[in-house]
Protein backbone atom coordinates (compact mmCIF):
# COMPACT_ATOMS: atom_id res chain seq x y z
CA UNK A 1 0.00 0.00 0.00
CA UNK A 2 1.27 3.49 -0.86
CA UNK A 3 0.72 6.81 0.90
CA UNK A 4 -0.51 9.75 -1.24
CA UNK A 5 0.53 13.15 0.14
CA UNK A 6 -2.16 15.82 -0.30
CA UNK A 7 -1.31 19.48 0.30
CA UNK A 8 -4.16 21.15 2.20
CA UNK A 9 -5.68 24.36 0.85
CA UNK A 10 -4.54 26.31 3.92
CA UNK A 11 -1.99 29.09 3.57
CA UNK A 12 0.91 29.50 3.10
CA UNK A 13 0.81 28.70 -0.60
CA UNK A 14 3.20 25.98 -1.68
CA UNK A 15 4.69 26.12 -5.19
CA UNK A 16 7.38 24.32 -7.15
CA UNK A 17 9.71 27.15 -6.05
CA UNK A 18 9.49 25.72 -2.52
CA UNK A 19 10.83 22.37 -3.66
CA UNK A 20 14.44 21.64 -4.54
CA UNK A 21 15.40 22.02 -8.16
CA UNK A 22 18.02 19.90 -9.89
CA UNK A 23 20.72 21.96 -8.11
CA UNK A 24 19.11 21.35 -4.71
CA UNK A 25 18.17 25.03 -4.26
CA UNK A 26 14.72 26.12 -3.08
CA UNK A 27 12.86 29.15 -1.83
CA UNK A 28 10.59 29.31 1.25
CA UNK A 29 8.31 32.29 0.75
CA UNK A 30 6.63 32.16 4.18
CA UNK A 31 9.93 32.90 5.90
CA UNK A 32 9.82 36.41 4.41
CA UNK A 33 7.09 37.30 6.90
CA UNK A 34 3.51 38.32 6.23
CA UNK A 35 1.04 37.00 3.70
CA UNK A 36 1.87 37.62 0.06
CA UNK A 37 -0.69 38.06 -2.68
CA UNK A 38 -1.19 34.86 -4.66
CA UNK A 39 -1.27 36.51 -8.11
CA UNK A 40 1.55 38.94 -7.34
CA UNK A 41 3.98 36.36 -5.97
CA UNK A 42 3.46 33.38 -8.22
CA UNK A 43 2.55 34.67 -11.66
CA UNK A 44 2.51 31.53 -13.82
CA UNK A 45 3.86 29.20 -11.13
CA UNK A 46 1.10 26.73 -10.19
CA UNK A 47 0.12 26.45 -6.55
CA UNK A 48 0.32 22.94 -5.09
CA UNK A 49 -2.31 23.52 -2.37
CA UNK A 50 -5.36 21.34 -2.96
CA UNK A 51 -3.35 18.77 -4.95
CA UNK A 52 -1.72 15.40 -4.41
CA UNK A 53 1.96 16.15 -4.85
CA UNK A 54 3.78 12.92 -3.98
CA UNK A 55 3.52 9.28 -2.99
CA UNK A 56 5.69 7.08 -0.81
CA UNK A 57 6.02 3.80 0.98
CA UNK A 58 5.52 3.90 4.73
CA UNK A 59 5.80 2.06 8.01
CA UNK A 60 3.80 2.85 11.13
CA UNK A 61 4.94 2.57 14.73
CA UNK A 62 2.94 3.27 17.84
CA UNK A 63 4.29 6.11 19.97
CA UNK A 64 4.24 5.28 23.67
CA UNK A 65 5.02 7.36 26.72
CA UNK A 66 7.21 5.93 29.45
CA UNK A 67 8.14 8.19 32.39
CA UNK A 68 7.14 11.31 30.40
CA UNK A 69 9.39 10.23 27.51
CA UNK A 70 8.10 9.45 24.01
CA UNK A 71 9.31 6.21 22.41
CA UNK A 72 8.50 3.80 19.64
CA UNK A 73 9.78 0.25 19.34
CA UNK A 74 12.73 1.50 17.25
CA UNK A 75 13.17 5.16 18.19
CA UNK A 76 13.97 7.16 21.30
CA UNK A 77 12.41 10.57 21.95
CA UNK A 78 15.25 12.63 20.45
CA UNK A 79 14.98 10.72 17.14
CA UNK A 80 11.19 11.11 17.03
CA UNK A 81 11.45 14.86 17.63
CA UNK A 82 14.27 15.31 15.10
CA UNK A 83 12.63 13.25 12.33
CA UNK A 84 9.18 14.81 12.86
CA UNK A 85 10.52 18.41 13.13
CA UNK A 86 8.56 18.85 16.37
CA UNK A 87 9.54 20.11 19.81
CA UNK A 88 8.71 18.10 22.91
CA UNK A 89 5.99 20.61 23.80
CA UNK A 90 4.44 20.46 20.29
CA UNK A 91 4.43 16.65 20.33
CA UNK A 92 2.96 16.50 23.84
CA UNK A 93 0.26 19.08 23.08
CA UNK A 94 -0.71 17.32 19.85
CA UNK A 95 -0.85 13.82 21.34
CA UNK A 96 -2.14 14.68 24.78
CA UNK A 97 -5.00 12.62 25.97
CA UNK A 98 -6.84 12.91 29.24
CA UNK A 99 -5.10 9.85 30.64
CA UNK A 100 -2.22 8.91 28.37
CA UNK A 101 -0.63 10.70 25.40
CA UNK A 102 -0.45 8.35 22.45
CA UNK A 103 -0.18 8.39 18.71
CA UNK A 104 1.60 6.97 15.69
CA UNK A 105 4.83 7.69 13.84
CA UNK A 106 4.40 7.26 10.09
CA UNK A 107 7.85 6.68 8.60
CA UNK A 108 8.03 8.13 5.08
CA UNK A 109 10.15 6.01 2.73
CA UNK A 110 10.97 6.04 -0.98
CA UNK A 111 9.40 9.44 -1.56
CA UNK A 112 8.41 10.17 -5.16
CA UNK A 113 7.39 13.76 -6.00
CA UNK A 114 5.05 13.87 -8.99
CA UNK A 115 6.19 15.86 -12.04
CA UNK A 116 2.62 17.15 -12.29
CA UNK A 117 0.49 17.46 -9.13
CA UNK A 118 -2.61 15.25 -9.20
CA UNK A 119 -6.24 16.07 -8.57
CA UNK A 120 -8.51 13.99 -6.35
CA UNK A 121 -9.32 11.51 -9.14
CA UNK A 122 -9.84 8.63 -6.74
CA UNK A 123 -12.70 6.62 -5.27
CA UNK A 124 -13.54 5.69 -1.71
CA UNK A 125 -15.44 2.59 -0.68
CA UNK A 126 -18.48 2.31 1.50
CA UNK A 127 -18.33 -1.52 1.57
CA UNK A 128 -21.13 -1.93 -1.00
CA UNK A 129 -20.07 0.62 -3.61
CA UNK A 130 -17.37 3.04 -4.73
CA UNK A 131 -17.92 6.78 -4.88
CA UNK A 132 -15.74 9.56 -6.26
CA UNK A 133 -13.74 11.47 -3.64
CA UNK A 134 -15.19 15.00 -3.65
CA UNK A 135 -12.87 16.52 -1.05
CA UNK A 136 -9.76 15.52 0.81
CA UNK A 137 -10.09 14.06 4.31
CA UNK A 138 -9.17 16.02 7.40
CA UNK A 139 -6.80 13.24 8.41
CA UNK A 140 -6.59 10.28 6.00
CA UNK A 141 -8.70 7.81 4.06
CA UNK A 142 -8.31 4.71 1.92
CA UNK A 143 -8.77 5.39 -1.81
CA UNK A 144 -8.69 3.49 -5.09
CA UNK A 145 -7.80 4.45 -8.64
CA UNK A 146 -9.63 2.13 -11.06
CA UNK A 147 -9.20 -1.47 -9.91
CA UNK A 148 -5.74 -0.99 -8.42
CA UNK A 149 -4.83 -1.86 -4.88
CA UNK A 150 -5.86 0.71 -2.27
CA UNK A 151 -3.74 3.67 -1.25
CA UNK A 152 -3.93 5.95 1.76
CA UNK A 153 -4.66 9.61 1.04
CA UNK A 154 -3.28 11.79 3.83
CA UNK A 155 -3.79 15.55 4.19
CA UNK A 156 -0.76 17.54 5.30
CA UNK A 157 -0.42 21.29 5.92
CA UNK A 158 1.82 23.09 3.38
CA UNK A 159 4.59 24.01 5.80
CA UNK A 160 4.95 20.39 6.98
CA UNK A 161 4.61 18.99 3.47
CA UNK A 162 7.39 21.28 2.27
CA UNK A 163 9.67 19.84 4.96
CA UNK A 164 8.76 16.30 3.86
CA UNK A 165 9.36 17.03 0.18
CA UNK A 166 12.69 18.67 0.99
CA UNK A 167 13.82 15.68 3.08
CA UNK A 168 13.88 17.54 6.42
CA UNK A 169 10.93 15.60 7.88
CA UNK A 170 10.79 11.81 7.58
CA UNK A 171 8.14 11.07 10.21
CA UNK A 172 4.55 12.31 10.16
CA UNK A 173 2.92 12.07 13.61
CA UNK A 174 -0.81 11.33 13.84
CA UNK A 175 -3.22 10.61 16.67
CA UNK A 176 -4.98 7.95 14.60
CA UNK A 177 -4.17 5.85 11.56
CA UNK A 178 -6.22 3.43 9.50
CA UNK A 179 -6.14 -0.11 10.88
CA UNK A 180 -4.90 -1.40 7.50
CA UNK A 181 -1.77 0.72 7.98
CA UNK A 182 -0.84 -1.30 11.07
CA UNK A 183 -0.78 -4.66 9.28
Secondary structure, 3 states (H helix, E strand, C coil): CEEEEEECCCCCCCEHHHCCCCCCCCCCHHHHCCCCCHHHHHCCCCECCCCEEEEEEEEEEEEEEECCEEECCCCCHHHHHHHHCCCHHHHHHHHCCCCCCCEEEEEEEEEEEEEEEECCCCEEECCCCEEECCCCCCCEEEEECCCCCCEEEEEECHHHHHHHHCCCCCEEEECCCCHHHHC
